[in-house]
């Protein structure tokens, strides 16, 4: 293995480690709570305001977060393996 290949291997390992940490962080209840808190800080309203009694804040946030995280994971996986992954 030459120098460039070794450096590339190290860079890929570090990127993988950082991405894994980021994904793990975005998968916690603390992340969901942080989003809810930021919504309140920026709007002055709770997510539950102006909704019916059946509203589940965590489910609502998880759905939105998942809709952003899953495509991100897909693209990151493509980047890491260096190939496009078919979606159909």
TORKOL-4160 file (C-alpha; in steps of 0.2 Angstrom, whole numbers, padded with zeros to 4 digits, m for minus):
88
<pt num="1" X="0000" Y="0000" Z="0000"/>
<pt num="2" X="0007" Y="0017" Z="m0005"/>
<pt num="3" X="0007" Y="0033" Z="0005"/>
<pt num="4" X="m0009" Y="0040" Z="m0004"/>
<pt num="5" X="m0019" Y="0024" Z="m0002"/>
<pt num="6" X="m0015" Y="0024" Z="0017"/>
<pt num="7" X="m0019" Y="0042" Z="0019"/>
<pt num="8" X="m0036" Y="0039" Z="0010"/>
<pt num="9" X="m0039" Y="0024" Z="0021"/>
<pt num="10" X="m0036" Y="0034" Z="0036"/>
<pt num="11" X="m0047" Y="0048" Z="0030"/>
<pt num="12" X="m0061" Y="0036" Z="0025"/>
<pt num="13" X="m0060" Y="0028" Z="0043"/>
<pt num="14" X="m0061" Y="0045" Z="0051"/>
<pt num="15" X="m0076" Y="0051" Z="0040"/>
<pt num="16" X="m0085" Y="0034" Z="0044"/>
<pt num="17" X="m0082" Y="0037" Z="0063"/>
<pt num="18" X="m0088" Y="0055" Z="0062"/>
<pt num="19" X="m0104" Y="0050" Z="0052"/>
<pt num="20" X="m0108" Y="0036" Z="0063"/>
<pt num="21" X="m0107" Y="0047" Z="0078"/>
<pt num="22" X="m0118" Y="0060" Z="0070"/>
<pt num="23" X="m0131" Y="0047" Z="0065"/>
<pt num="24" X="m0131" Y="0040" Z="0082"/>
<pt num="25" X="m0133" Y="0058" Z="0090"/>
<pt num="26" X="m0148" Y="0061" Z="0078"/>
<pt num="27" X="m0156" Y="0045" Z="0083"/>
<pt num="28" X="m0158" Y="0049" Z="0102"/>
<pt num="29" X="m0172" Y="0056" Z="0111"/>
<pt num="30" X="m0161" Y="0071" Z="0116"/>
<pt num="31" X="m0160" Y="0076" Z="0098"/>
<pt num="32" X="m0179" Y="0075" Z="0096"/>
<pt num="33" X="m0181" Y="0086" Z="0112"/>
<pt num="34" X="m0168" Y="0098" Z="0106"/>
<pt num="35" X="m0178" Y="0101" Z="0090"/>
<pt num="36" X="m0194" Y="0103" Z="0100"/>
<pt num="37" X="m0185" Y="0116" Z="0111"/>
<pt num="38" X="m0177" Y="0125" Z="0096"/>
<pt num="39" X="m0195" Y="0126" Z="0089"/>
<pt num="40" X="m0201" Y="0134" Z="0105"/>
<pt num="41" X="m0186" Y="0146" Z="0106"/>
<pt num="42" X="m0189" Y="0152" Z="0088"/>
<pt num="43" X="m0208" Y="0153" Z="0088"/>
<pt num="44" X="m0213" Y="0155" Z="0106"/>
<pt num="45" X="m0225" Y="0141" Z="0104"/>
<pt num="46" X="m0225" Y="0123" Z="0109"/>
<pt num="47" X="m0227" Y="0110" Z="0095"/>
<pt num="48" X="m0243" Y="0104" Z="0104"/>
<pt num="49" X="m0251" Y="0122" Z="0102"/>
<pt num="50" X="m0266" Y="0123" Z="0090"/>
<pt num="51" X="m0267" Y="0104" Z="0088"/>
<pt num="52" X="m0280" Y="0091" Z="0093"/>
<pt num="53" X="m0278" Y="0080" Z="0109"/>
<pt num="54" X="m0272" Y="0065" Z="0099"/>
<pt num="55" X="m0256" Y="0074" Z="0094"/>
<pt num="56" X="m0240" Y="0065" Z="0098"/>
<pt num="57" X="m0225" Y="0077" Z="0098"/>
<pt num="58" X="m0212" Y="0064" Z="0098"/>
<pt num="59" X="m0220" Y="0054" Z="0084"/>
<pt num="60" X="m0222" Y="0070" Z="0074"/>
<pt num="61" X="m0204" Y="0075" Z="0076"/>
<pt num="62" X="m0197" Y="0057" Z="0073"/>
<pt num="63" X="m0207" Y="0057" Z="0056"/>
<pt num="64" X="m0200" Y="0073" Z="0050"/>
<pt num="65" X="m0182" Y="0069" Z="0057"/>
<pt num="66" X="m0183" Y="0052" Z="0048"/>
<pt num="67" X="m0188" Y="0060" Z="0032"/>
<pt num="68" X="m0172" Y="0070" Z="0032"/>
<pt num="69" X="m0160" Y="0057" Z="0040"/>
<pt num="70" X="m0164" Y="0042" Z="0029"/>
<pt num="71" X="m0160" Y="0050" Z="0013"/>
<pt num="72" X="m0145" Y="0058" Z="0021"/>
<pt num="73" X="m0139" Y="0040" Z="0026"/>
<pt num="74" X="m0142" Y="0034" Z="0008"/>
<pt num="75" X="m0131" Y="0047" Z="0001"/>
<pt num="76" X="m0118" Y="0045" Z="0014"/>
<pt num="77" X="m0118" Y="0026" Z="0010"/>
<pt num="78" X="m0116" Y="0029" Z="m0008"/>
<pt num="79" X="m0102" Y="0041" Z="m0005"/>
<pt num="80" X="m0093" Y="0029" Z="0007"/>
<pt num="81" X="m0094" Y="0014" Z="m0005"/>
<pt num="82" X="m0091" Y="0025" Z="m0021"/>
<pt num="83" X="m0106" Y="0019" Z="m0030"/>
<pt num="84" X="m0124" Y="0024" Z="m0033"/>
<pt num="85" X="m0137" Y="0013" Z="m0024"/>
<pt num="86" X="m0153" Y="0010" Z="m0034"/>
<pt num="87" X="m0168" Y="0015" Z="m0025"/>
<pt num="88" X="m0181" Y="0005" Z="m0035"/>
